[in-house]
């Protein structure tokens, strides 16, 4: 049985995921990259079911973004009707404000 996906990724969040995978493969290997990816997908689905576990962070374009720290990354999202929209997935050492600024 296929698992229900409870999130939608922005274009930038999709790029973030790819960059996380490339970095993790280079630094820790393919197996660790797959483990991290699977854990990240699991937490995205959990957030989609329970967006209230995120903490309100900042309003961008009339949407209140929430954030959730996951290991070395922070997930920025806002709730939709039955899932979440993931805006970015940023490394905890990155400037969040800089990377969340609308262009």
C-alpha positions, 0 to 999 in steps of 0.5 A, a space after each residue: 500500500 502506498 503511503 499518503 504524502 502529507 506535504 508539497 514542496 516548493 521549487 526551492 525546497 526541492 532544490 534544498 533536498 537535492 543539495 542535502 542529498 549531494 552533501 550527505 553523499 559526499 561527506 557520509 556516503 550513499 547509505 547515510 544519505 538514504 537514511 537521512 532522506 527517509 527520516 526527513 520524508 517521515 518528519 515531513 509527513 508527520 508535520 503534514 498530519 500535525 503542523 501544530 508541532 512546528 513553532 511560528 516563525 515569521 510572516 512572509 507574503 501574508 503567510 505565517 511560516 512555522 519552523 521545525 528543527 530536524 537534526 542539522 536542518 530546519 524545515 519552514 512551512 505553512 499549513 494547507 487544508 490537509 497537508 503542509 506547504 514546505 517553503 525551504 529546508 535550510 541548514 541550521 548554520 544558514 541565515 534563515 532571514 536571508 534565504 526566506 526573503 521573497 525576491 
